[in-house]
């Protein structure tokens, strides 16, 4: 059912009160600074930003699903993930099936901040991720950096949002508590009492436009799905994401795992593991897809393919029960290849680590495997196999990957040789 829109400020209030939530099938926030600025510019220019798709979750069913909140203060290193809201029983909720990126962008721009990495700074450096807020230049007629922008929105550190004779930087979040009319005029004249009439009129016009966009205009138009059938909702979501920027199928399968693990939060466990292994030594770029596939491989689930039948209740219970041991083997495998001198630049195929992880898991090796003299020969075999597989001209880690990994798992599992492969 299509419903008329409400103002942006109402949507922000619902986000703040956890009335608008994100189902586990949603991905993380992925927009960049320019995309957020472009959304605000589009709104100010009265361009359509699309219809939202909401799922009305009835209070009697809210405890059955996993929900997350919206990112507000995004930090590329320290706070990139959607916050876990825990259980929300006996509450009527609105889950966002389409519109997460747009609503999160509005939430960040109007209530939060962005901390992106500064080029050439170390990730560990305390000043590598400056906290920036969205500002609007009230005197700009367009944006020289982005020619199709009529309004100049920019993320700045507060210390750098300094006015000049040609710039008046208004912190966009301040519009939430700013009243229309005289209050806006006073804000401008207090900052610039000697502003000429043309510039005063321009600044007031732009600020009034921003206020109207946030507080008055009914911009959040949406279609509301009321079915409580999760399979129908998943099908709607998959159909919706069949074009444009398609979510990886693993995102949807991860949501299935989240719903079926009984104790640990599968999503948080996988995100934490990805963060941990990517931080080893000189760093790697493993994804949650890698961890999910490793889970399927090490748990001896029928095949390592991302297929719905592989994520049934029985398999997910097996994966959950074996998770601590699987996690240990994955971390050990990544430490081992880091010992070999590999990192995110030189590891040309992440999948090459999976047979090594399975071998370490199958043999129940602990961390002393990396340094104990008795394993020198075995580590040499692994290193030689790994480098040959990565250097093979035709490449073996491309098409037919799932079949290859399943076959390698069988070879390792069935081998009577005490060493690797």
ABEGO torsion letter per residue (X at the ends): XBBBBBBAAAAAAAAAAGABBBBAABBBBABBAAAAAAAAAAAAAGBBAEBBBBBBBBAAAAAABBBBBBBABBBAAABABBBBAEBBBGBBBBBBABGAAAAAAAAAAAABBBBBBBBGBBAABAAABBBBBBBBBAABBEBAABAABABBBBBBBAAABBBBAABBBBBAAAAAABBBEAAAAAAAAAABAABBAAAAAAAAAAAAAAAAAAAABBABBBBBBABABAAAAAAAAAAAAABEBBBBAAAAAAAAAAAABAABBAAAAAAAAAAAAAABEAEBABBAAAAAAAAAAAAGBABABBBAAAABAAAAAAAAAAAAAAAAAAAAAAAAAAAAGBBAAABABAAAAAAAAAAAAAAGBBAAAAABAAAAAAAAAAAAAAAAAAABAAEAABBGAAAAAAAAAAAAAABABABBX
